[in-house]
Amino acid sequence: MPPMGSAMPSSNIQKPAHKPKLGFFIYILASMAVIGSYLFGYGTGIVSDAMIYVARNKGMNPLDDLWHEIIVSCTMGAAGIGALIGGPLSDKFGRKKSIVISSINFTIGSIICAVAFNKYILLIGRLFVGFAIGISSMVVPVYVSEASPASIRGTLGVAFQLFLVFGLLSANELVGLLVESGE
């Protein structure tokens, strides 16, 4: 490591003489990969709003403040575990298969949450969703950056963050529309 205050040596990496032609495929690839980011944002944003309606479900009773906290926070705890497992999982099976595993977990968790008739089953569904959030938040940005040409790698890498925020926004907008319609 050079001493403090000295300049870092310049890179020997040559820039291409012309800008590479980007095909439609690279944009489709990045779009499909960042769907996991959208689900991350949506899954995180929808639970706090959905808890308004969960409390009205007779099968969820008694649903005190502790159960509200458990159902909301267990997702982030499971996401932490999923993120820890995401790296070794992608090393063993590859990035694409890890994203598929994450998508399967999202699907299973969403179905369980949709059909949950009591708080215990809802908790299990939220754990599946959290685990998927963790895997996708670990694997998707790496996959997008590895699959992207160097000239647009940063732009496509930002798509992960953009879709995450879009997922949060759409979850809150959906609940806002339901509240306005009286559902």
C-alpha positions as CSV (number, residue, x, y, z in Angstrom):
1,M,0.0,0.0,0.0
2,P,1.5,3.4,-1.0
3,P,2.1,5.9,1.8
4,M,-0.6,8.4,2.8
5,G,-0.7,11.4,0.4
6,S,1.0,9.7,-2.5
7,A,-0.9,9.0,-5.7
8,M,-2.1,5.5,-6.6
9,P,-0.5,4.0,-9.6
10,S,-2.6,4.3,-12.8
11,S,-4.4,1.3,-14.1
12,N,-3.1,-0.5,-17.2
13,I,-6.6,-1.3,-18.3
14,Q,-7.2,0.0,-21.8
15,K,-10.5,1.5,-22.7
16,P,-12.1,0.1,-25.9
17,A,-11.5,2.2,-29.1
18,H,-15.3,2.3,-29.7
19,K,-18.3,2.0,-27.5
20,P,-19.5,-1.6,-27.5
21,K,-22.9,-2.2,-29.1
22,L,-25.4,-3.2,-26.5
23,G,-28.0,-5.7,-27.4
24,F,-31.6,-6.0,-26.2
25,F,-30.6,-9.1,-24.3
26,I,-28.4,-7.3,-21.8
27,Y,-31.3,-5.0,-20.8
28,I,-33.7,-8.0,-20.5
29,L,-31.2,-9.9,-18.4
30,A,-30.7,-6.9,-16.0
31,S,-34.5,-6.3,-15.9
32,M,-35.3,-9.9,-15.0
33,A,-32.5,-10.0,-12.4
34,V,-33.6,-6.9,-10.6
35,I,-37.2,-8.2,-10.1
36,G,-35.8,-9.7,-6.9
37,S,-35.0,-6.2,-5.8
38,Y,-38.5,-5.1,-6.5
39,L,-39.8,-8.0,-4.5
40,F,-37.4,-7.0,-1.7
41,G,-38.9,-3.5,-1.6
42,Y,-42.5,-4.7,-2.0
43,G,-42.1,-7.4,0.7
44,T,-40.6,-4.9,3.1
45,G,-43.1,-2.2,2.5
46,I,-46.3,-4.2,2.3
47,V,-46.1,-5.9,5.7
48,S,-46.5,-2.8,7.9
49,D,-49.4,-1.6,5.8
50,A,-51.0,-5.1,5.7
51,M,-50.9,-5.4,9.5
52,I,-53.9,-2.9,9.5
53,Y,-56.0,-5.6,7.8
54,V,-54.4,-8.6,9.5
55,A,-55.7,-7.4,12.9
56,R,-59.3,-7.5,11.5
57,N,-59.0,-11.2,10.6
58,K,-60.7,-13.2,13.3
59,G,-58.3,-16.2,12.8
60,M,-55.3,-14.1,13.7
61,N,-56.7,-13.2,17.2
62,P,-55.4,-12.6,19.7
63,L,-52.9,-10.4,17.8
64,D,-51.3,-8.2,20.4
65,D,-48.4,-5.7,19.9
66,L,-45.8,-8.5,20.4
67,W,-47.2,-10.5,17.5
68,H,-47.3,-7.4,15.3
69,E,-43.7,-6.8,16.1
70,I,-42.7,-10.5,15.5
71,I,-44.5,-10.7,12.2
72,V,-43.0,-7.5,10.9
73,S,-39.5,-8.0,12.2
74,C,-39.0,-11.7,11.5
75,T,-38.7,-11.0,7.8
76,M,-35.6,-8.8,8.4
77,G,-34.1,-11.4,10.7
78,A,-34.7,-14.1,8.1
79,A,-33.2,-11.7,5.4
80,G,-30.0,-11.5,7.5
81,I,-29.7,-15.3,7.5
82,G,-30.5,-15.4,3.8
83,A,-27.8,-12.8,3.1
84,L,-25.3,-14.9,5.0
85,I,-26.3,-18.0,3.1
86,G,-26.6,-16.2,-0.3
87,G,-22.8,-15.9,-0.9
88,P,-21.9,-19.6,-0.3
89,L,-25.1,-20.6,-2.2
90,S,-24.1,-18.6,-5.2
91,D,-20.5,-19.9,-5.1
92,K,-21.8,-23.5,-5.0
93,F,-24.7,-23.3,-7.5
94,G,-24.0,-20.2,-9.4
95,R,-25.7,-16.8,-9.5
96,K,-28.6,-17.7,-11.8
97,K,-29.6,-20.8,-9.8
98,S,-29.4,-18.8,-6.6
99,I,-31.7,-16.2,-8.0
100,V,-34.1,-19.0,-9.0
101,I,-33.9,-20.4,-5.5
102,S,-34.7,-17.0,-4.1
103,S,-37.6,-16.6,-6.5
104,I,-39.0,-20.0,-5.5
105,N,-38.8,-18.9,-1.8
106,F,-40.6,-15.6,-2.7
107,T,-43.3,-17.6,-4.4
108,I,-43.7,-20.1,-1.6
109,G,-43.7,-17.4,1.1
110,S,-46.2,-15.2,-0.8
111,I,-48.6,-18.1,-1.2
112,I,-48.3,-19.1,2.5
113,C,-49.0,-15.4,3.5
114,A,-52.0,-15.2,1.1
115,V,-53.6,-18.4,2.5
116,A,-52.6,-17.9,6.2
117,F,-55.6,-18.4,8.4
118,N,-53.7,-17.9,11.7
119,K,-50.7,-15.9,12.9
120,Y,-48.4,-18.9,13.0
121,I,-48.8,-19.7,9.4
122,L,-48.4,-16.0,8.5
123,L,-45.1,-16.1,10.5
124,I,-43.9,-19.0,8.4
125,G,-44.7,-17.3,5.2
126,R,-42.9,-14.1,6.3
127,L,-39.9,-16.2,7.2
128,F,-39.8,-17.6,3.6
129,V,-40.1,-14.1,2.2
130,G,-37.4,-12.8,4.4
131,F,-35.0,-15.6,3.5
132,A,-35.6,-14.9,-0.2
133,I,-35.0,-11.2,0.4
134,G,-31.7,-12.0,1.9
135,I,-30.5,-14.2,-0.9
136,S,-31.6,-11.8,-3.6
137,S,-30.1,-8.8,-1.9
138,M,-26.8,-10.7,-1.8
139,V,-26.8,-12.3,-5.2
140,V,-28.7,-10.0,-7.6
141,P,-26.3,-7.0,-7.5
142,V,-23.3,-9.3,-8.1
143,Y,-25.0,-11.1,-11.0
144,V,-26.0,-7.9,-12.7
145,S,-22.5,-6.4,-12.3
146,E,-20.9,-9.6,-13.6
147,A,-23.2,-9.9,-16.6
148,S,-23.0,-6.2,-17.6
149,P,-20.5,-4.8,-20.0
150,A,-18.0,-2.5,-18.3
151,S,-19.3,0.6,-20.1
152,I,-22.8,0.4,-18.4
153,R,-22.1,-1.7,-15.3
154,G,-22.7,1.2,-13.0
155,T,-25.9,2.2,-14.6
156,L,-27.3,-1.3,-14.4
157,G,-26.0,-1.7,-10.9
158,V,-28.1,1.3,-9.9
159,A,-31.2,-0.5,-11.2
160,F,-31.1,-2.8,-8.1
161,Q,-31.6,0.2,-5.8
162,L,-34.1,1.9,-8.1
163,F,-36.3,-1.2,-8.2
164,L,-36.0,-1.6,-4.4
165,V,-37.4,1.9,-4.0
166,F,-40.1,1.3,-6.6
167,G,-41.2,-1.9,-4.7
168,L,-41.5,0.1,-1.5
169,L,-43.5,2.8,-3.3
170,S,-45.8,0.4,-5.1
171,A,-46.6,-1.4,-1.8
172,N,-47.6,1.8,-0.1
173,E,-49.5,3.0,-3.2
174,L,-51.5,-0.2,-3.3
175,V,-52.5,0.0,0.3
176,G,-53.4,3.7,-0.2
177,L,-55.7,2.7,-3.0
178,L,-57.3,0.0,-1.0
179,V,-57.9,2.3,1.9
180,E,-59.4,5.0,-0.3
181,S,-61.7,2.4,-1.9
182,G,-62.9,1.3,1.5
183,E,-61.6,-2.3,1.3
